[in-house]
Amino acid sequence: MAKLQLRNVKKSFGNVEIIKGVSADIADGEFVVIVGPSGCGKSTLLRMIAGLEAITSGEILIGDRVVNNLEPKDRDIAMVFQNYALYPHMSVRQNMAYGLKIRGLAKDDIETRVQRAAKILELGDLLARKPRELSGGQRQRVAMGRAIVREPSVFLFDEPLSNLDAKLRVQMRFEIQKLHHNLGTTSVYVTHDQVEAMTLAERMVVMSAGITEQIGSPAEVYQRPATRFVAGFIGSPAMNFLPGRADATGLTLADGGHLAVSVPAALAGRELVLGIRPEHLEVCAPQEALFTLQTEMREMLGADILIHGLFGKELLVARLSAAEHPAPGQALPLRALPDRLHWFDAASGARLEAA
Amino acid sequence: MEKRTQFPVGWLPYALVAPQLAITIVFFIWPAGQALWQSLLVQDAFGIHTEFVWFENFQVLFADPTYLESFRVTAVFATLVTSLGLGSALVLAAACDHVIRGARTYQTLIIWPYAVAPAIAAVLWTFMFNPTVGILAYGLEQIGYHWNHQLNGGQAMALIVISGLFKLIPYDFLFFLAGLQSIPKSLIEAAAIDGAGPVKRFLTISFPLLSPTSFFLLVVNLVYAFFDTFGIIDAATQGGPFRSTTVLVYKVFQDGFKGLDLGGSAAQSVVLMAIVISLTVVQFRYIERKVQY
């Protein structure tokens, strides 16, 4: 086990800079999820940690060693691939033993480790089977078994659940969590799925276009998104954004609409973006309302209902209790608690603190 | 319950398979039957008198030391062509799989020789190895090696092996390269993380995954060496010197069309037919089922 440090890591393919300087400190035994939309460089970053991609500049440290120029096999890592990458001509047992055999471990030692991993992952009955005789979930477990037996300092997961169906994904999420709880190995997990990121992460790294937008615990990222990008990316449905200019009376939108909101004194007179999560909006009396939503469409989710509607020209969403069901076209007065409002700088997208 | 759709049987199905049947009968069954019948006959050189002799042609054939020698020559030739062909094609394909810059040019250059007709390939090499004017023979002479495939049987064998390989390597290369490129990259990466170096990765991952391709090529190459090299041998050595390059298929031609021993030649064709059939059976029965993962 070891800590993992990234120091201003950069990667370019030709003239195109894919990763524009990422720094992160991952503590020993921590489970960190790198999350971001496709093409943000998260998989490339993981492959750089694994040693499958060269590092253009910066440093990667595993434990106290700089591993920039080490071969993947010398980095003491194990990786679980998106398509599992099981060796199709080998049985489950051989798949798990392959890396150990190459390292020259004794036969009994290999067998003990394989048996232990098989027991943890409930693969005992499948050891003699070939990968093609396994279901998706079982293959996924074998891929994890292959990583576990190596007893590496760091586990790397490259979107390991994206080939599974929704139900299995939930189940495997639990198993990965349980596994990490039992083994306590430092883990880096890449995904584009924010639910996976929120549920699995002890800390998450939100990336976009080659930079880190925010590093923090899931709760921090949700409650205090550092940038407008993070605010829009994490949370479902996405946060509502209202761009406008702040003045003493509130926020004046570009289309002339006015929001009677108490803008913190420090932010007066600036171009701002107000962010409100759909789930933080609630129905209120018209005189208390922050704004009135012209209901356009409803989506019933069971316990909750999503109301899509217009405020001026802005399309907004509110997540209300299913008891509320305004008819389309009906005006719905809505409010949000002041401490649930997020302020971002219109130009830079950075979070602005009210205080 | 019969699950397949059944149609009332009429004349249509027969009409639909008739062209295929006609082609098979005219171009395969008939000549094969002729050969079988022919192999039981003895005919004089002018075709005036024919006698039915049962299996005498075969008895004579297997008592004939030149025929047994031809078997040995064929075995040597086929082994050399197949092993060298598969081996060098595999090495070239593995190398090509690693090349990043100019890979297309490299591939195209390797595939080119396949477009050359066998007889032309043989003439090309014969000319280059010509003891009097050939550039390669000259080169060998310069380093003190005397080359004359018109006199030396071993050198004649080397010449037809090289001419045969010239066409075979591009073919094998193409299949091996396609096979290597269809192996998912993540498998190789997983093996790299598991600690395997490039050679180990090739031996334990790539090569086993290529086994269906390899076995397919093995059979195809053997068939090629046995039967498709007539043009090369006829153009390069005409079976000589002193029968050192007379492979089975060339001997059929020599005995039948030059020696005018039609019965004996037909008996040799029947033996060859038996070899092809058994190779095909091996491929279908054994290899297609066993070699998979």
Chai-1 contact restraints between the chains, C-beta under 6 A:
chainA,res_idxA,chainB,res_idxB,connection_type,confidence,min_distance_angstrom,max_distance_angstrom,comment,restraint_id
A,L52,B,E189,contact,1.0,0.0,6.0,A-B,restraint_1
A,P72,B,A192,contact,1.0,0.0,6.0,A-B,restraint_2
A,P72,B,I193,contact,1.0,0.0,6.0,A-B,restraint_3
A,K73,B,G195,contact,1.0,0.0,6.0,A-B,restraint_4
A,M79,B,I193,contact,1.0,0.0,6.0,A-B,restraint_5
A,F81,B,S186,contact,1.0,0.0,6.0,A-B,restraint_6
A,N83,B,S186,contact,1.0,0.0,6.0,A-B,restraint_7
A,A85,B,S186,contact,1.0,0.0,6.0,A-B,restraint_8
A,A85,B,L187,contact,1.0,0.0,6.0,A-B,restraint_9
A,A85,B,A190,contact,1.0,0.0,6.0,A-B,restraint_10
A,P88,B,Y293,contact,1.0,0.0,6.0,A-B,restraint_11
A,H89,B,P208,contact,1.0,0.0,6.0,A-B,restraint_12
A,H89,B,Y293,contact,1.0,0.0,6.0,A-B,restraint_13
A,Y98,B,D194,contact,1.0,0.0,6.0,A-B,restraint_14
A,G99,B,D194,contact,1.0,0.0,6.0,A-B,restraint_15
A,G99,B,G195,contact,1.0,0.0,6.0,A-B,restraint_16
A,I102,B,G195,contact,1.0,0.0,6.0,A-B,restraint_17
A,I102,B,A196,contact,1.0,0.0,6.0,A-B,restraint_18
A,R103,B,G195,contact,1.0,0.0,6.0,A-B,restraint_19
